[in-house]
Every structure is written in structure tokens, then in C-alpha cells.
């Protein structure tokens, strides 16, 4: 057994004294609220008085089971919000990542002139208020807005963007003649998991949700562009030049030299994008309120709606904890998929 170094105890004590303020602040303003919210999710508190008083009904895990096992409006709304958010995440995360990387490569090009201008131009939407941009998009995609006016120049009758609840996959299948969206096959409408039919699960994002997706991709790509740009500027130029001297083309240099060096930044961008897309709220709140026909409803907005509009704080908090579990699980899966594998 090794002897303890003299003065080690005082160093440990000094270290704890230095971090004590941060620990206390995090405990009071993060850990304590989380534990309080967890208790609320196990009750039927309606927002009146304190949730810790004796008269608040304790329901255990009933708020959670209603979301997964009990037939009713609560499960239908929650699964509808999950379906909407799955399509939202599946489109936004890859598109904004690819777009951000492409913009970073353009801005990082050595021969590009006016780099400062392009960096500011690409990043500007990210620092603008999401509420303000959402309001602008409401006008741009209005029935008589600029987008439909531009489509009319090409003889295209634009949809009612924020009032169209049709799923884009349904529209695509109808366009190629696979199915008739008005009369879907009985096999797809007769049953499905978690209270939704397979036809509903396979709807794709609605036209209204697609509009929100375009807004979010445009406003978030600039932030992730800066992350990729910082990583690209740390890539040694000598490695790329050595690969090109060995006969590698630009694509092979990017694929086998640049992209592997961007792995940590890629993981960061994908993780932040995954978390942000599962927590989308402000755009839905401003632009659609979950409409039309609940096709833009998301778990975050449903949690707010259940708690602060329907005064079912227990159910609303339960939805938020399920959303937290989904984010943690998907982040761990993403970390496992993107882990660095050593050759056998």
C-alpha cells in the first residue's frame, strides 16, 4: 500500500471548495427541478397549489402507461407527435449536416474571394430570432405569398402550405400510381402499432411540416457550418497535398483524408442536431400550433399543450421525460455507430 503524499488531503479539500459553488448552483437549479418534475409526472397535479401537498393524487406510472398501452386520445396524440418528429429528424439532421459541410468546404476554398462576406451571409440566419424568421416564412408561404407567386410563373398551382395535412409519401405514392391516397389498401388501414394504422405511420411529413423543415434547415446550417469550418482549418494541408502527389483525386482526398479527420466534429454536429430536432418547439408554436390535423404536432409542443393548456401537468411532464429518454437512447446509439473501430 503506497503512502499518501503529504498535503494531498488539503489539495482535495481545496479542490472541493473551488467547485462547491458550481455544484450548489447545479443542484439547486438543475438537479432539484428535475427531481421535482419527476415527482409531478407520478401525480395528477392540475397546477393548483403545490404539487407536494398532501391532497395531490398519486397515480404512479399511469401517466406513462397511458402513452403506450392504453387506447385513447392521449396515446393517439403522443404517437402522432412521435411519428411527426421521426420524419422531421430523419430529414432535418442529414440535410442540415450535408449542407453545413458543403458550405464549409466552399467557404474554406483557398481561391474563394470575399470569404468574410460569405461566412457572415451563411451564418446570419442562425443568429436571427427564430420567432421573427417563422413569422416571415408565414408570409412567404401564404396562399398569395412569394413562393406560390413564383410557382405560378411556371404554371404550377402551389398548395396551401400551412393548411395542407397530406403526407408527402402519400402524395408520392399516388403520383406514381402505387396507391390511391383517397382509398388506401385495407391492409394498411386495418391495424398498426401503438394505436396508429400503418397507413398513418407511412404518411411521411405533411406539406405543412415540410415547410417547417425547410425553415429549420436554412436557419441551423450556418451554425454547423462554422463548426465544420473550424475543423477543416485544423486539417494539415500537408496530408492533403501528399495524398494528391500519390495520385489521389479530390474526391478520394476528401473521403480518405479529410472526412476521417472530421469524425469528432461530425459526431458533435449530429448529436447537437439530433437533440435540437427532438426538442423542436418554437417554430411549431409560432407557425402551426400542431395543425393542420395534428400533422405538425411534436412531443415537445404536446408536452407544453398538455401541461399549460389542458392543465394536466402530470401527463405533460411524463411526455417530457419520455422525450428525454428517447434523446438519450438515440444519442447512445449514435455514439456506438460512430465509434472509432480498430482493425482486428
C-alpha positions, -999 to 999 in steps of 0.1 A, spaced: 0 0 0 15 33 -11 18 61 14 -3 91 8 15 122 -4 18 149 23 -7 177 17 -29 156 -6 -59 159 18 -56 197 17 -54 197 -21 -86 176 -23 -103 199 2 -92 230 -18 -105 214 -50 -139 207 -35 -141 243 -21 -134 257 -56 -161 235 -73 -186 238 -44 -203 270 -58 -209 253 -92 -221 221 -75 -245 240 -53 -259 261 -83 -263 230 -105 -280 211 -76 -304 240 -69 -313 250 -105 -309 217 -124 -309 186 -102 -336 197 -78 -361 208 -106 -355 175 -124 -364 155 -93 -394 178 -86 -406 173 -122 -401 135 -119 -424 136 -88 -450 157 -107 -450 131 -135 -462 105 -110 -491 126 -98 -523 140 -112 -515 176 -103 -536 202 -121 -514 232 -114 -534 245 -84 -513 250 -52 -481 230 -45 -476 196 -62 -461 184 -29 -491 190 -7 -510 160 8 -541 163 -14 -524 158 -48 -534 124 -62 -505 100 -66 -511 79 -98 -477 62 -101 -468 52 -137 -503 57 -150 -492 88 -169 -466 68 -187 -487 37 -194 -514 59 -210 -489 69 -236 -480 34 -247 -506 8 -236 -540 23 -231 -562 31 -260 -574 67 -260 -567 102 -272 -535 105 -250 -517 76 -267 -530 86 -302 -518 122 -298 -484 111 -284 -478 85 -311 -489 110 -338 -463 135 -324 -436 108 -323 -444 99 -359 -442 135 -370 -409 140 -351 -394 109 -366 -399 121 -401 -387 156 -390 -355 142 -375 -349 118 -404 -349 147 -429 -335 177 -410 -304 160 -394 -289 146 -426 -298 175 -448 -285 202 -425 -253 182 -418 -246 177 -455 -255 213 -463 -233 227 -435 -204 206 -446 -208 217 -482 -210 254 -472 -179 249 -450 -160 234 -479 -170 263 -501 -160 290 -476 -127 271 -469 -117 271 -505 -84 288 -510 -94 305 -542 -127 319 -529 -127 357 -526 -148 375 -501 -147 347 -475 -158 370 -447 -189 381 -466 -200 345 -474 -193 334 -438 -215 362 -425 -242 356 -451 -244 318 -444 -243 324 -406 -268 353 -404 -300 332 -403 -286 313 -373 -283 344 -352 -317 358 -362 -346 353 -339 -364 320 -348 -397 337 -340 -390 365 -364 -380 342 -392 -410 320 -386 -433 350 -390 -415 359 -422 -420 323 -435 -457 326 -427 -460 355 -452 -436 339 -478 -455 306 -479 -490 322 -476 -516 313 -503 -508 346 -521 -472 347 -509 -439 349 -528 -434 311 -531 -468 304 -547 -464 335 -569 -430 321 -581 -446 287 -588 -474 304 -607 -448 318 -632 -441 282 -642 -477 272 -644 -477 254 -610 -506 258 -586 -489 259 -552 -505 242 -522 -520 259 -491 -487 252 -473 -498 256 -437 -533 242 -442 -523 210 -462 -522 180 -439 -515 155 -467 -483 134 -462 -457 137 -489 -451 100 -491 -489 95 -497 -487 121 -524 -456 105 -540 -472 70 -539 -503 85 -555 -483 103 -582 -466 71 -594 -498 51 -592 -489 28 -564 -520 36 -542 -549 60 -543 -545 83 -512 -583 87 -511 -588 49 -508 -557 33 -492 -554 -5 -491 -573 -22 -462 -541 -40 -452 -525 -6 -443 -556 8 -426 -568 -21 -406 -541 -22 -380 -508 -9 -368 -486 -4 -337 -494 19 -308 -529 29 -319 -520 42 -354 -525 24 -386 -496 15 -409 -511 40 -434 -507 67 -408 -472 57 -399 -462 57 -436 -477 91 -444 -444 109 -444 -442 145 -432 -471 167 -441 -469 196 -466 -471 219 -435 -443 200 -417 -422 201 -449 -424 239 -448 -411 239 -412 -383 215 -422 -372 240 -449 -371 268 -424 -351 248 -398 -326 236 -423 -320 271 -436 -316 286 -401 -294 259 -385 -269 251 -412 -249 282 -406 -241 273 -371 -229 238 -380 -210 253 -410 -188 272 -385 -181 240 -366 -170 222 -398 -151 252 -409 -131 253 -377 -123 216 -381 -114 220 -418 -89 247 -409 -72 223 -385 -67 196 -412 -30 196 -421 -26 208 -457 5 186 -460 -16 155 -457 -39 165 -485 -10 176 -507 8 143 -500 -23 123 -510 -27 143 -542 10 137 -550 4 100 -546 -23 102 -574 -55 106 -553 -82 128 -568 -101 154 -550 -129 131 -541 -106 104 -527 -86 130 -507 -118 143 -492 -131 107 -485 -100 91 -472 -81 120 -456 -103 150 -448 -135 132 -438 -119 108 -412 -102 138 -396 -137 154 -392 -151 125 -373 -152 143 -339 -168 173 -354 -193 151 -373 -203 134 -341 -208 168 -324 -229 181 -353 -250 150 -355 -255 149 -317 -265 186 -314 -288 182 -345 -304 151 -330 -311 168 -297 -323 200 -312 -347 183 -337 -363 162 -310 -368 193 -289 -383 215 -317 -409 238 -302 -407 275 -311 -413 271 -349 -443 248 -343 -457 272 -317 -454 302 -340 -463 287 -373 -488 260 -368 -497 252 -332 -496 215 -342 -521 220 -371 -533 211 -396 -549 178 -383 -521 174 -358 -495 168 -386 -471 193 -371 -476 182 -335 -443 173 -318 -437 157 -284 -422 190 -270 -452 210 -281 -476 183 -269 -460 184 -235 -465 221 -233 -501 218 -246 -510 191 -222 -495 208 -192 -501 245 -197 -533 245 -218 -551 213 -205 -537 217 -170 -527 181 -169 -492 187 -155 -486 151 -146 -492 138 -181 -473 168 -197 -443 161 -175 -444 124 -183 -442 132 -220 -411 154 -214 -394 125 -195 -402 100 -223 -388 126 -248 -357 128 -226 -353 90 -226 -357 90 -264 -329 116 -269 -305 98 -245 -311 64 -262 -306 77 -297 -275 96 -287 -260 65 -272 -269 45 -304 -253 73 -325 -222 72 -304 -219 34 -308 -224 36 -345 -198 64 -350 -173 49 -326 -138 45 -340 -133 9 -349 -98 -5 -346 -87 -30 -372 -86 -66 -360 
